[in-house]
Amino acid sequence: MEQFAFQSEAFGELQRLVDSLYTGHDQVDRLDVMVQAEILDLPDDLLEIVSLLPPGNYERSRMCDQLNSALAAHGWGNLYGTVE
């Protein structure tokens, strides 16, 4: 059975979030991520993914790992895209 890949209108929005957070910064904390996600007016599903980040400071690669793990756990990687 063939699976159809559906992409949300919000596909790539998490990548935009990550890119905006790390412009000029090596690390950001969870609160920065939450505030920026609200400013970008991310859809509820993506706000849920962001809210799953444990408290702490994040270098880009660690944050991407955390967000991609949450997307995979929800089965939303194809729907919203993964981050780098």
mmCIF file of the N, C-alpha and C atoms, coordinates in Angstrom:
data_MODEL
# 
_entry.id   MODEL 
# 
loop_
_atom_site.group_PDB 
_atom_site.id 
_atom_site.type_symbol 
_atom_site.label_atom_id 
_atom_site.label_alt_id 
_atom_site.label_comp_id 
_atom_site.label_asym_id 
_atom_site.label_entity_id 
_atom_site.label_seq_id 
_atom_site.pdbx_PDB_ins_code 
_atom_site.Cartn_x 
_atom_site.Cartn_y 
_atom_site.Cartn_z 
_atom_site.occupancy 
_atom_site.B_iso_or_equiv 
_atom_site.pdbx_formal_charge 
_atom_site.auth_seq_id 
_atom_site.auth_comp_id 
_atom_site.auth_asym_id 
_atom_site.auth_atom_id 
_atom_site.pdbx_PDB_model_num 
ATOM 1   N N  . MET A 1 1  ? 0.839  -1.165 0.000  1.00 0.00 ? 1  MET A N  1 
ATOM 2   C CA . MET A 1 1  ? 0.000  0.000  0.000  1.00 0.00 ? 1  MET A CA 1 
ATOM 3   C C  . MET A 1 1  ? 0.894  1.241  0.000  1.00 0.00 ? 1  MET A C  1 
ATOM 4   N N  . GLU A 1 2  ? 0.618  2.157  -0.878 1.00 0.00 ? 2  GLU A N  1 
ATOM 5   C CA . GLU A 1 2  ? 1.417  3.370  -1.004 1.00 0.00 ? 2  GLU A CA 1 
ATOM 6   C C  . GLU A 1 2  ? 0.935  4.424  -0.005 1.00 0.00 ? 2  GLU A C  1 
ATOM 7   N N  . GLN A 1 3  ? 1.883  5.052  0.669  1.00 0.00 ? 3  GLN A N  1 
ATOM 8   C CA . GLN A 1 3  ? 1.536  6.131  1.576  1.00 0.00 ? 3  GLN A CA 1 
ATOM 9   C C  . GLN A 1 3  ? 1.742  7.456  0.861  1.00 0.00 ? 3  GLN A C  1 
ATOM 10  N N  . PHE A 1 4  ? 0.821  8.362  1.064  1.00 0.00 ? 4  PHE A N  1 
ATOM 11  C CA . PHE A 1 4  ? 0.921  9.677  0.455  1.00 0.00 ? 4  PHE A CA 1 
ATOM 12  C C  . PHE A 1 4  ? 1.534  10.635 1.455  1.00 0.00 ? 4  PHE A C  1 
ATOM 13  N N  . ALA A 1 5  ? 2.514  11.383 1.020  1.00 0.00 ? 5  ALA A N  1 
ATOM 14  C CA . ALA A 1 5  ? 3.159  12.365 1.885  1.00 0.00 ? 5  ALA A CA 1 
ATOM 15  C C  . ALA A 1 5  ? 2.386  13.680 1.784  1.00 0.00 ? 5  ALA A C  1 
ATOM 16  N N  . PHE A 1 6  ? 1.802  14.065 2.871  1.00 0.00 ? 6  PHE A N  1 
ATOM 17  C CA . PHE A 1 6  ? 1.056  15.318 2.938  1.00 0.00 ? 6  PHE A CA 1 
ATOM 18  C C  . PHE A 1 6  ? 1.890  16.322 3.710  1.00 0.00 ? 6  PHE A C  1 
ATOM 19  N N  . GLN A 1 7  ? 2.032  17.504 3.175  1.00 0.00 ? 7  GLN A N  1 
ATOM 20  C CA . GLN A 1 7  ? 2.744  18.564 3.870  1.00 0.00 ? 7  GLN A CA 1 
ATOM 21  C C  . GLN A 1 7  ? 1.765  19.650 4.277  1.00 0.00 ? 7  GLN A C  1 
ATOM 22  N N  . SER A 1 8  ? 1.867  20.052 5.516  1.00 0.00 ? 8  SER A N  1 
ATOM 23  C CA . SER A 1 8  ? 1.034  21.117 6.045  1.00 0.00 ? 8  SER A CA 1 
ATOM 24  C C  . SER A 1 8  ? 1.431  22.459 5.440  1.00 0.00 ? 8  SER A C  1 
ATOM 25  N N  . GLU A 1 9  ? 0.533  23.418 5.512  1.00 0.00 ? 9  GLU A N  1 
ATOM 26  C CA . GLU A 1 9  ? 0.878  24.778 5.112  1.00 0.00 ? 9  GLU A CA 1 
ATOM 27  C C  . GLU A 1 9  ? 1.996  25.324 6.001  1.00 0.00 ? 9  GLU A C  1 
ATOM 28  N N  . ALA A 1 10 ? 2.139  24.755 7.190  1.00 0.00 ? 10 ALA A N  1 
ATOM 29  C CA . ALA A 1 10 ? 3.165  25.191 8.146  1.00 0.00 ? 10 ALA A CA 1 
ATOM 30  C C  . ALA A 1 10 ? 4.475  24.421 7.963  1.00 0.00 ? 10 ALA A C  1 
ATOM 31  N N  . PHE A 1 11 ? 4.585  23.653 6.879  1.00 0.00 ? 11 PHE A N  1 
ATOM 32  C CA . PHE A 1 11 ? 5.816  22.910 6.618  1.00 0.00 ? 11 PHE A CA 1 
ATOM 33  C C  . PHE A 1 11 ? 6.988  23.885 6.575  1.00 0.00 ? 11 PHE A C  1 
ATOM 34  N N  . GLY A 1 12 ? 8.026  23.593 7.329  1.00 0.00 ? 12 GLY A N  1 
ATOM 35  C CA . GLY A 1 12 ? 9.215  24.438 7.349  1.00 0.00 ? 12 GLY A CA 1 
ATOM 36  C C  . GLY A 1 12 ? 9.197  25.546 8.383  1.00 0.00 ? 12 GLY A C  1 
ATOM 37  N N  . GLU A 1 13 ? 8.090  25.713 9.086  1.00 0.00 ? 13 GLU A N  1 
ATOM 38  C CA . GLU A 1 13 ? 7.999  26.783 10.084 1.00 0.00 ? 13 GLU A CA 1 
ATOM 39  C C  . GLU A 1 13 ? 8.934  26.552 11.263 1.00 0.00 ? 13 GLU A C  1 
ATOM 40  N N  . LEU A 1 14 ? 9.142  25.298 11.651 1.00 0.00 ? 14 LEU A N  1 
ATOM 41  C CA . LEU A 1 14 ? 10.098 25.037 12.738 1.00 0.00 ? 14 LEU A CA 1 
ATOM 42  C C  . LEU A 1 14 ? 11.517 25.383 12.299 1.00 0.00 ? 14 LEU A C  1 
ATOM 43  N N  . GLN A 1 15 ? 11.837 25.152 11.030 1.00 0.00 ? 15 GLN A N  1 
ATOM 44  C CA . GLN A 1 15 ? 13.152 25.537 10.538 1.00 0.00 ? 15 GLN A CA 1 
ATOM 45  C C  . GLN A 1 15 ? 13.313 27.050 10.588 1.00 0.00 ? 15 GLN A C  1 
ATOM 46  N N  . ARG A 1 16 ? 12.276 27.759 10.238 1.00 0.00 ? 16 ARG A N  1 
ATOM 47  C CA . ARG A 1 16 ? 12.306 29.223 10.316 1.00 0.00 ? 16 ARG A CA 1 
ATOM 48  C C  . ARG A 1 16 ? 12.518 29.678 11.758 1.00 0.00 ? 16 ARG A C  1 
ATOM 49  N N  . LEU A 1 17 ? 11.858 28.995 12.701 1.00 0.00 ? 17 LEU A N  1 
ATOM 50  C CA . LEU A 1 17 ? 12.033 29.299 14.127 1.00 0.00 ? 17 LEU A CA 1 
ATOM 51  C C  . LEU A 1 17 ? 13.490 29.102 14.539 1.00 0.00 ? 17 LEU A C  1 
ATOM 52  N N  . VAL A 1 18 ? 14.049 27.943 14.214 1.00 0.00 ? 18 VAL A N  1 
ATOM 53  C CA . VAL A 1 18 ? 15.431 27.647 14.596 1.00 0.00 ? 18 VAL A CA 1 
ATOM 54  C C  . VAL A 1 18 ? 16.386 28.656 13.963 1.00 0.00 ? 18 VAL A C  1 
ATOM 55  N N  . ASP A 1 19 ? 16.203 28.948 12.694 1.00 0.00 ? 19 ASP A N  1 
ATOM 56  C CA . ASP A 1 19 ? 17.071 29.913 12.019 1.00 0.00 ? 19 ASP A CA 1 
ATOM 57  C C  . ASP A 1 19 ? 17.013 31.281 12.702 1.00 0.00 ? 19 ASP A C  1 
ATOM 58  N N  . SER A 1 20 ? 15.816 31.711 13.068 1.00 0.00 ? 20 SER A N  1 
ATOM 59  C CA . SER A 1 20 ? 15.677 33.028 13.702 1.00 0.00 ? 20 SER A CA 1 
ATOM 60  C C  . SER A 1 20 ? 16.309 33.054 15.089 1.00 0.00 ? 20 SER A C  1 
ATOM 61  N N  . LEU A 1 21 ? 16.262 31.945 15.801 1.00 0.00 ? 21 LEU A N  1 
ATOM 62  C CA . LEU A 1 21 ? 16.820 31.890 17.154 1.00 0.00 ? 21 LEU A CA 1 
ATOM 63  C C  . LEU A 1 21 ? 18.340 31.956 17.160 1.00 0.00 ? 21 LEU A C  1 
ATOM 64  N N  . TYR A 1 22 ? 18.968 31.362 16.175 1.00 0.00 ? 22 TYR A N  1 
ATOM 65  C CA . TYR A 1 22 ? 20.422 31.239 16.195 1.00 0.00 ? 22 TYR A CA 1 
ATOM 66  C C  . TYR A 1 22 ? 21.137 32.284 15.337 1.00 0.00 ? 22 TYR A C  1 
ATOM 67  N N  . THR A 1 23 ? 20.423 33.281 14.860 1.00 0.00 ? 23 THR A N  1 
ATOM 68  C CA . THR A 1 23 ? 21.074 34.382 14.165 1.00 0.00 ? 23 THR A CA 1 
ATOM 69  C C  . THR A 1 23 ? 21.786 35.222 15.215 1.00 0.00 ? 23 THR A C  1 
ATOM 70  N N  . GLY A 1 24 ? 23.113 35.132 15.225 1.00 0.00 ? 24 GLY A N  1 
ATOM 71  C CA . GLY A 1 24 ? 23.906 35.897 16.180 1.00 0.00 ? 24 GLY A CA 1 
ATOM 72  C C  . GLY A 1 24 ? 24.026 35.288 17.563 1.00 0.00 ? 24 GLY A C  1 
ATOM 73  N N  . HIS A 1 25 ? 23.525 34.063 17.753 1.00 0.00 ? 25 HIS A N  1 
ATOM 74  C CA . HIS A 1 25 ? 23.597 33.408 19.061 1.00 0.00 ? 25 HIS A CA 1 
ATOM 75  C C  . HIS A 1 25 ? 24.137 31.988 18.912 1.00 0.00 ? 25 HIS A C  1 
ATOM 76  N N  . ASP A 1 26 ? 24.949 31.571 19.876 1.00 0.00 ? 26 ASP A N  1 
ATOM 77  C CA . ASP A 1 26 ? 25.441 30.192 19.900 1.00 0.00 ? 26 ASP A CA 1 
ATOM 78  C C  . ASP A 1 26 ? 24.533 29.294 20.724 1.00 0.00 ? 26 ASP A C  1 
ATOM 79  N N  . GLN A 1 27 ? 23.866 29.886 21.727 1.00 0.00 ? 27 GLN A N  1 
ATOM 80  C CA . GLN A 1 27 ? 22.962 29.147 22.604 1.00 0.00 ? 27 GLN A CA 1 
ATOM 81  C C  . GLN A 1 27 ? 21.716 29.976 22.860 1.00 0.00 ? 27 GLN A C  1 
ATOM 82  N N  . VAL A 1 28 ? 20.613 29.287 23.056 1.00 0.00 ? 28 VAL A N  1 
ATOM 83  C CA . VAL A 1 28 ? 19.368 29.926 23.480 1.00 0.00 ? 28 VAL A CA 1 
ATOM 84  C C  . VAL A 1 28 ? 18.764 29.070 24.580 1.00 0.00 ? 28 VAL A C  1 
ATOM 85  N N  . ASP A 1 29 ? 17.919 29.677 25.403 1.00 0.00 ? 29 ASP A N  1 
ATOM 86  C CA . ASP A 1 29 ? 17.257 28.867 26.425 1.00 0.00 ? 29 ASP A CA 1 
ATOM 87  C C  . ASP A 1 29 ? 15.809 28.602 26.021 1.00 0.00 ? 29 ASP A C  1 
ATOM 88  N N  . ARG A 1 30 ? 15.203 27.689 26.736 1.00 0.00 ? 30 ARG A N  1 
ATOM 89  C CA . ARG A 1 30 ? 13.851 27.236 26.400 1.00 0.00 ? 30 ARG A CA 1 
ATOM 90  C C  . ARG A 1 30 ? 12.867 28.397 26.362 1.00 0.00 ? 30 ARG A C  1 
ATOM 91  N N  . LEU A 1 31 ? 12.992 29.329 27.297 1.00 0.00 ? 31 LEU A N  1 
ATOM 92  C CA . LEU A 1 31 ? 12.080 30.467 27.320 1.00 0.00 ? 31 LEU A CA 1 
ATOM 93  C C  . LEU A 1 31 ? 12.198 31.287 26.039 1.00 0.00 ? 31 LEU A C  1 
ATOM 94  N N  . ASP A 1 32 ? 13.423 31.490 25.547 1.00 0.00 ? 32 ASP A N  1 
ATOM 95  C CA . ASP A 1 32 ? 13.620 32.196 24.272 1.00 0.00 ? 32 ASP A CA 1 
ATOM 96  C C  . ASP A 1 32 ? 12.883 31.484 23.139 1.00 0.00 ? 32 ASP A C  1 
ATOM 97  N N  . VAL A 1 33 ? 12.952 30.169 23.157 1.00 0.00 ? 33 VAL A N  1 
ATOM 98  C CA . VAL A 1 33 ? 12.303 29.374 22.110 1.00 0.00 ? 33 VAL A CA 1 
ATOM 99  C C  . VAL A 1 33 ? 10.787 29.544 22.177 1.00 0.00 ? 33 VAL A C  1 
ATOM 100 N N  . MET A 1 34 ? 10.242 29.455 23.382 1.00 0.00 ? 34 MET A N  1 
ATOM 101 C CA . MET A 1 34 ? 8.797  29.581 23.554 1.00 0.00 ? 34 MET A CA 1 
ATOM 102 C C  . MET A 1 34 ? 8.308  30.966 23.122 1.00 0.00 ? 34 MET A C  1 
ATOM 103 N N  . VAL A 1 35 ? 9.026  32.007 23.531 1.00 0.00 ? 35 VAL A N  1 
ATOM 104 C CA . VAL A 1 35 ? 8.629  33.365 23.179 1.00 0.00 ? 35 VAL A CA 1 
ATOM 105 C C  . VAL A 1 35 ? 8.693  33.569 21.666 1.00 0.00 ? 35 VAL A C  1 
ATOM 106 N N  . GLN A 1 36 ? 9.771  33.118 21.050 1.00 0.00 ? 36 GLN A N  1 
ATOM 107 C CA . GLN A 1 36 ? 9.911  33.284 19.591 1.00 0.00 ? 36 GLN A CA 1 
ATOM 108 C C  . GLN A 1 36 ? 8.845  32.488 18.842 1.00 0.00 ? 36 GLN A C  1 
ATOM 109 N N  . ALA A 1 37 ? 8.491  31.305 19.337 1.00 0.00 ? 37 ALA A N  1 
ATOM 110 C CA . ALA A 1 37 ? 7.438  30.507 18.705 1.00 0.00 ? 37 ALA A CA 1 
ATOM 111 C C  . ALA A 1 37 ? 6.100  31.244 18.754 1.00 0.00 ? 37 ALA A C  1 
ATOM 112 N N  . GLU A 1 38 ? 5.833  31.916 19.867 1.00 0.00 ? 38 GLU A N  1 
ATOM 113 C CA . GLU A 1 38 ? 4.605  32.704 19.987 1.00 0.00 ? 38 GLU A CA 1 
ATOM 114 C C  . GLU A 1 38 ? 4.647  33.907 19.053 1.00 0.00 ? 38 GLU A C  1 
ATOM 115 N N  . ILE A 1 39 ? 5.798  34.577 18.978 1.00 0.00 ? 39 ILE A N  1 
ATOM 116 C CA . ILE A 1 39 ? 5.935  35.742 18.093 1.00 0.00 ? 39 ILE A CA 1 
ATOM 117 C C  . ILE A 1 39 ? 5.691  35.344 16.644 1.00 0.00 ? 39 ILE A C  1 
ATOM 118 N N  . LEU A 1 40 ? 6.220  34.182 16.248 1.00 0.00 ? 40 LEU A N  1 
ATOM 119 C CA . LEU A 1 40 ? 6.032  33.699 14.875 1.00 0.00 ? 40 LEU A CA 1 
ATOM 120 C C  . LEU A 1 40 ? 4.638  33.136 14.643 1.00 0.00 ? 40 LEU A C  1 
ATOM 121 N N  . ASP A 1 41 ? 3.822  33.068 15.706 1.00 0.00 ? 41 ASP A N  1 
ATOM 122 C CA . ASP A 1 41 ? 2.446  32.578 15.612 1.00 0.00 ? 41 ASP A CA 1 
ATOM 123 C C  . ASP A 1 41 ? 2.378  31.178 15.002 1.00 0.00 ? 41 ASP A C  1 
ATOM 124 N N  . LEU A 1 42 ? 3.205  30.275 15.559 1.00 0.00 ? 42 LEU A N  1 
ATOM 125 C CA . LEU A 1 42 ? 3.208  28.891 15.075 1.00 0.00 ? 42 LEU A CA 1 
ATOM 126 C C  . LEU A 1 42 ? 1.873  28.223 15.370 1.00 0.00 ? 42 LEU A C  1 
ATOM 127 N N  . PRO A 1 43 ? 1.462  27.285 14.536 1.00 0.00 ? 43 PRO A N  1 
ATOM 128 C CA . PRO A 1 43 ? 0.231  26.539 14.787 1.00 0.00 ? 43 PRO A CA 1 
ATOM 129 C C  . PRO A 1 43 ? 0.319  25.751 16.098 1.00 0.00 ? 43 PRO A C  1 
ATOM 130 N N  . ASP A 1 44 ? -0.819 25.393 16.637 1.00 0.00 ? 44 ASP A N  1 
ATOM 131 C CA . ASP A 1 44 ? -0.884 24.699 17.922 1.00 0.00 ? 44 ASP A CA 1 
ATOM 132 C C  . ASP A 1 44 ? -0.039 23.423 17.947 1.00 0.00 ? 44 ASP A C  1 
ATOM 133 N N  . ASP A 1 45 ? -0.058 22.650 16.864 1.00 0.00 ? 45 ASP A N  1 
ATOM 134 C CA . ASP A 1 45 ? 0.741  21.414 16.838 1.00 0.00 ? 45 ASP A CA 1 
ATOM 135 C C  . ASP A 1 45 ? 2.225  21.718 17.037 1.00 0.00 ? 45 ASP A C  1 
ATOM 136 N N  . LEU A 1 46 ? 2.713  22.759 16.392 1.00 0.00 ? 46 LEU A N  1 
ATOM 137 C CA . LEU A 1 46 ? 4.126  23.096 16.509 1.00 0.00 ? 46 LEU A CA 1 
ATOM 138 C C  . LEU A 1 46 ? 4.439  23.711 17.872 1.00 0.00 ? 46 LEU A C  1 
ATOM 139 N N  . LEU A 1 47 ? 3.500  24.464 18.430 1.00 0.00 ? 47 LEU A N  1 
ATOM 140 C CA . LEU A 1 47 ? 3.692  24.968 19.792 1.00 0.00 ? 47 LEU A CA 1 
ATOM 141 C C  . LEU A 1 47 ? 3.776  23.808 20.781 1.00 0.00 ? 47 LEU A C  1 
ATOM 142 N N  . GLU A 1 48 ? 3.014  22.759 20.513 1.00 0.00 ? 48 GLU A N  1 
ATOM 143 C CA . GLU A 1 48 ? 3.086  21.561 21.359 1.00 0.00 ? 48 GLU A CA 1 
ATOM 144 C C  . GLU A 1 48 ? 4.474  20.933 21.278 1.00 0.00 ? 48 GLU A C  1 
ATOM 145 N N  . ILE A 1 49 ? 5.026  20.837 20.081 1.00 0.00 ? 49 ILE A N  1 
ATOM 146 C CA . ILE A 1 49 ? 6.367  20.275 19.903 1.00 0.00 ? 49 ILE A CA 1 
ATOM 147 C C  . ILE A 1 49 ? 7.396  21.115 20.659 1.00 0.00 ? 49 ILE A C  1 
ATOM 148 N N  . VAL A 1 50 ? 7.311  22.425 20.511 1.00 0.00 ? 50 VAL A N  1 
ATOM 149 C CA . VAL A 1 50 ? 8.251  23.325 21.186 1.00 0.00 ? 50 VAL A CA 1 
ATOM 150 C C  . VAL A 1 50 ? 8.107  23.215 22.698 1.00 0.00 ? 50 VAL A C  1 
ATOM 151 N N  . SER A 1 51 ? 6.884  23.062 23.180 1.00 0.00 ? 51 SER A N  1 
ATOM 152 C CA . SER A 1 51 ? 6.655  22.989 24.632 1.00 0.00 ? 51 SER A CA 1 
ATOM 153 C C  . SER A 1 51 ? 7.236  21.715 25.244 1.00 0.00 ? 51 SER A C  1 
ATOM 154 N N  . LEU A 1 52 ? 7.551  20.727 24.416 1.00 0.00 ? 52 LEU A N  1 
ATOM 155 C CA . LEU A 1 52 ? 8.143  19.486 24.923 1.00 0.00 ? 52 LEU A CA 1 
ATOM 156 C C  . LEU A 1 52 ? 9.638  19.599 25.200 1.00 0.00 ? 52 LEU A C  1 
ATOM 157 N N  . LEU A 1 53 ? 10.250 20.721 24.820 1.00 0.00 ? 53 LEU A N  1 
ATOM 158 C CA . LEU A 1 53 ? 11.670 20.910 25.125 1.00 0.00 ? 53 LEU A CA 1 
ATOM 159 C C  . LEU A 1 53 ? 11.867 20.954 26.637 1.00 0.00 ? 53 LEU A C  1 
ATOM 160 N N  . PRO A 1 54 ? 12.808 20.173 27.144 1.00 0.00 ? 54 PRO A N  1 
ATOM 161 C CA . PRO A 1 54 ? 13.110 20.264 28.572 1.00 0.00 ? 54 PRO A CA 1 
ATOM 162 C C  . PRO A 1 54 ? 13.757 21.621 28.871 1.00 0.00 ? 54 PRO A C  1 
ATOM 163 N N  . PRO A 1 55 ? 13.612 22.119 30.094 1.00 0.00 ? 55 PRO A N  1 
ATOM 164 C CA . PRO A 1 55 ? 14.260 23.381 30.458 1.00 0.00 ? 55 PRO A CA 1 
ATOM 165 C C  . PRO A 1 55 ? 15.773 23.292 30.259 1.00 0.00 ? 55 PRO A C  1 
ATOM 166 N N  . GLY A 1 56 ? 16.367 24.405 29.909 1.00 0.00 ? 56 GLY A N  1 
ATOM 167 C CA . GLY A 1 56 ? 17.815 24.442 29.767 1.00 0.00 ? 56 GLY A CA 1 
ATOM 168 C C  . GLY A 1 56 ? 18.255 25.310 28.627 1.00 0.00 ? 56 GLY A C  1 
ATOM 169 N N  . ASN A 1 57 ? 19.557 25.368 28.435 1.00 0.00 ? 57 ASN A N  1 
ATOM 170 C CA . ASN A 1 57 ? 20.180 26.092 27.328 1.00 0.00 ? 57 ASN A CA 1 
ATOM 171 C C  . ASN A 1 57 ? 20.496 25.110 26.218 1.00 0.00 ? 57 ASN A C  1 
ATOM 172 N N  . TYR A 1 58 ? 20.360 25.583 24.975 1.00 0.00 ? 58 TYR A N  1 
ATOM 173 C CA . TYR A 1 58 ? 20.514 24.702 23.831 1.00 0.00 ? 58 TYR A CA 1 
ATOM 174 C C  . TYR A 1 58 ? 21.454 25.288 22.790 1.00 0.00 ? 58 TYR A C  1 
ATOM 175 N N  . GLU A 1 59 ? 22.446 24.502 22.405 1.00 0.00 ? 59 GLU A N  1 
ATOM 176 C CA . GLU A 1 59 ? 23.167 24.790 21.179 1.00 0.00 ? 59 GLU A CA 1 
ATOM 177 C C  . GLU A 1 59 ? 22.282 24.285 20.038 1.00 0.00 ? 59 GLU A C  1 
ATOM 178 N N  . ARG A 1 60 ? 22.518 24.774 18.857 1.00 0.00 ? 60 ARG A N  1 
ATOM 179 C CA . ARG A 1 60 ? 21.634 24.466 17.727 1.00 0.00 ? 60 ARG A CA 1 
ATOM 180 C C  . ARG A 1 60 ? 21.455 22.961 17.501 1.00 0.00 ? 60 ARG A C  1 
ATOM 181 N N  . SER A 1 61 ? 22.546 22.213 17.498 1.00 0.00 ? 61 SER A N  1 
ATOM 182 C CA . SER A 1 61 ? 22.430 20.783 17.190 1.00 0.00 ? 61 SER A CA 1 
ATOM 183 C C  . SER A 1 61 ? 21.595 20.043 18.238 1.00 0.00 ? 61 SER A C  1 
ATOM 184 N N  . ARG A 1 62 ? 21.752 20.409 19.489 1.00 0.00 ? 62 ARG A N  1 
ATOM 185 C CA . ARG A 1 62 ? 20.971 19.750 20.547 1.00 0.00 ? 62 ARG A CA 1 
ATOM 186 C C  . ARG A 1 62 ? 19.492 20.094 20.410 1.00 0.00 ? 62 ARG A C  1 
ATOM 187 N N  . MET A 1 63 ? 19.192 21.370 20.123 1.00 0.00 ? 63 MET A N  1 
ATOM 188 C CA . MET A 1 63 ? 17.789 21.748 19.968 1.00 0.00 ? 63 MET A CA 1 
ATOM 189 C C  . MET A 1 63 ? 17.166 21.013 18.786 1.00 0.00 ? 63 MET A C  1 
ATOM 190 N N  . CYS A 1 64 ? 17.884 20.938 17.674 1.00 0.00 ? 64 CYS A N  1 
ATOM 191 C CA . CYS A 1 64 ? 17.361 20.235 16.508 1.00 0.00 ? 64 CYS A CA 1 
ATOM 192 C C  . CYS A 1 64 ? 17.093 18.770 16.826 1.00 0.00 ? 64 CYS A C  1 
ATOM 193 N N  . ASP A 1 65 ? 17.995 18.140 17.555 1.00 0.00 ? 65 ASP A N  1 
ATOM 194 C CA . ASP A 1 65 ? 17.779 16.742 17.961 1.00 0.00 ? 65 ASP A CA 1 
ATOM 195 C C  . ASP A 1 65 ? 16.514 16.604 18.785 1.00 0.00 ? 65 ASP A C  1 
ATOM 196 N N  . GLN A 1 66 ? 16.324 17.504 19.737 1.00 0.00 ? 66 GLN A N  1 
ATOM 197 C CA . GLN A 1 66 ? 15.138 17.451 20.607 1.00 0.00 ? 66 GLN A CA 1 
ATOM 198 C C  . GLN A 1 66 ? 13.851 17.654 19.805 1.00 0.00 ? 66 GLN A C  1 
ATOM 199 N N  . LEU A 1 67 ? 13.843 18.672 18.951 1.00 0.00 ? 67 LEU A N  1 
ATOM 200 C CA . LEU A 1 67 ? 12.644 18.953 18.155 1.00 0.00 ? 67 LEU A CA 1 
ATOM 201 C C  . LEU A 1 67 ? 12.352 17.823 17.174 1.00 0.00 ? 67 LEU A C  1 
ATOM 202 N N  . ASN A 1 68 ? 13.383 17.301 16.520 1.00 0.00 ? 68 ASN A N  1 
ATOM 203 C CA . ASN A 1 68 ? 13.180 16.198 15.569 1.00 0.00 ? 68 ASN A CA 1 
ATOM 204 C C  . ASN A 1 68 ? 12.694 14.945 16.270 1.00 0.00 ? 68 ASN A C  1 
ATOM 205 N N  . SER A 1 69 ? 13.170 14.694 17.476 1.00 0.00 ? 69 SER A N  1 
ATOM 206 C CA . SER A 1 69 ? 12.697 13.530 18.242 1.00 0.00 ? 69 SER A CA 1 
ATOM 207 C C  . SER A 1 69 ? 11.216 13.669 18.574 1.00 0.00 ? 69 SER A C  1 
ATOM 208 N N  . ALA A 1 70 ? 10.815 14.869 18.978 1.00 0.00 ? 70 ALA A N  1 
ATOM 209 C CA . ALA A 1 70 ? 9.398  15.094 19.293 1.00 0.00 ? 70 ALA A CA 1 
ATOM 210 C C  . ALA A 1 70 ? 8.534  14.972 18.041 1.00 0.00 ? 70 ALA A C  1 
ATOM 211 N N  . LEU A 1 71 ? 9.010  15.496 16.918 1.00 0.00 ? 71 LEU A N  1 
ATOM 212 C CA . LEU A 1 71 ? 8.265  15.358 15.661 1.00 0.00 ? 71 LEU A CA 1 
ATOM 213 C C  . LEU A 1 71 ? 8.119  13.892 15.272 1.00 0.00 ? 71 LEU A C  1 
ATOM 214 N N  . ALA A 1 72 ? 9.192  13.137 15.414 1.00 0.00 ? 72 ALA A N  1 
ATOM 215 C CA . ALA A 1 72 ? 9.149  11.712 15.073 1.00 0.00 ? 72 ALA A CA 1 
ATOM 216 C C  . ALA A 1 72 ? 8.201  10.956 15.994 1.00 0.00 ? 72 ALA A C  1 
ATOM 217 N N  . ALA A 1 73 ? 8.224  11.286 17.267 1.00 0.00 ? 73 ALA A N  1 
ATOM 218 C CA . ALA A 1 73 ? 7.345  10.604 18.227 1.00 0.00 ? 73 ALA A CA 1 
ATOM 219 C C  . ALA A 1 73 ? 5.872  10.841 17.905 1.00 0.00 ? 73 ALA A C  1 
ATOM 220 N N  . HIS A 1 74 ? 5.566  12.010 17.369 1.00 0.00 ? 74 HIS A N  1 
ATOM 221 C CA . HIS A 1 74 ? 4.189  12.322 16.982 1.00 0.00 ? 74 HIS A CA 1 
ATOM 222 C C  . HIS A 1 74 ? 3.871  11.856 15.560 1.00 0.00 ? 74 HIS A C  1 
ATOM 223 N N  . GLY A 1 75 ? 4.883  11.451 14.815 1.00 0.00 ? 75 GLY A N  1 
ATOM 224 C CA . GLY A 1 75 ? 4.676  11.060 13.421 1.00 0.00 ? 75 GLY A CA 1 
ATOM 225 C C  . GLY A 1 75 ? 4.428  12.248 12.518 1.00 0.00 ? 75 GLY A C  1 
ATOM 226 N N  . TRP A 1 76 ? 4.985  13.415 12.891 1.00 0.00 ? 76 TRP A N  1 
ATOM 227 C CA . TRP A 1 76 ? 4.715  14.648 12.150 1.00 0.00 ? 76 TRP A CA 1 
ATOM 228 C C  . TRP A 1 76 ? 5.886  15.129 11.312 1.00 0.00 ? 76 TRP A C  1 
ATOM 229 N N  . GLY A 1 77 ? 6.948  14.357 11.193 1.00 0.00 ? 77 GLY A N  1 
ATOM 230 C CA . GLY A 1 77 ? 8.110  14.786 10.431 1.00 0.00 ? 77 GLY A CA 1 
ATOM 231 C C  . GLY A 1 77 ? 7.786  15.128 8.992  1.00 0.00 ? 77 GLY A C  1 
ATOM 232 N N  . ASN A 1 78 ? 7.016  14.285 8.331  1.00 0.00 ? 78 ASN A N  1 
ATOM 233 C CA . ASN A 1 78 ? 6.640  14.537 6.937  1.00 0.00 ? 78 ASN A CA 1 
ATOM 234 C C  . ASN A 1 78 ? 5.630  15.681 6.816  1.00 0.00 ? 78 ASN A C  1 
ATOM 235 N N  . LEU A 1 79 ? 4.819  15.836 7.832  1.00 0.00 ? 79 LEU A N  1 
ATOM 236 C CA . LEU A 1 79 ? 3.783  16.862 7.811  1.00 0.00 ? 79 LEU A CA 1 
ATOM 237 C C  . LEU A 1 79 ? 4.364  18.264 7.979  1.00 0.00 ? 79 LEU A C  1 
ATOM 238 N N  . TYR A 1 80 ? 5.297  18.418 8.934  1.00 0.00 ? 80 TYR A N  1 
ATOM 239 C CA . TYR A 1 80 ? 5.832  19.742 9.255  1.00 0.00 ? 80 TYR A CA 1 
ATOM 240 C C  . TYR A 1 80 ? 7.298  19.922 8.884  1.00 0.00 ? 80 TYR A C  1 
ATOM 241 N N  . GLY A 1 81 ? 7.975  18.867 8.527  1.00 0.00 ? 81 GLY A N  1 
ATOM 242 C CA . GLY A 1 81 ? 9.396  18.942 8.204  1.00 0.00 ? 81 GLY A CA 1 
ATOM 243 C C  . GLY A 1 81 ? 10.258 18.828 9.435  1.00 0.00 ? 81 GLY A C  1 
ATOM 244 N N  . THR A 1 82 ? 11.493 18.462 9.233  1.00 0.00 ? 82 THR A N  1 
ATOM 245 C CA . THR A 1 82 ? 12.445 18.371 10.335 1.00 0.00 ? 82 THR A CA 1 
ATOM 246 C C  . THR A 1 82 ? 13.352 19.586 10.286 1.00 0.00 ? 82 THR A C  1 
ATOM 247 N N  . VAL A 1 83 ? 14.187 19.734 11.298 1.00 0.00 ? 83 VAL A N  1 
ATOM 248 C CA . VAL A 1 83 ? 15.043 20.913 11.391 1.00 0.00 ? 83 VAL A CA 1 
ATOM 249 C C  . VAL A 1 83 ? 16.511 20.543 11.403 1.00 0.00 ? 83 VAL A C  1 
ATOM 250 N N  . GLU A 1 84 ? 17.339 21.472 10.947 1.00 0.00 ? 84 GLU A N  1 
ATOM 251 C CA . GLU A 1 84 ? 18.792 21.285 10.902 1.00 0.00 ? 84 GLU A CA 1 
ATOM 252 C C  . GLU A 1 84 ? 19.474 22.424 11.610 1.00 0.00 ? 84 GLU A C  1 
# 
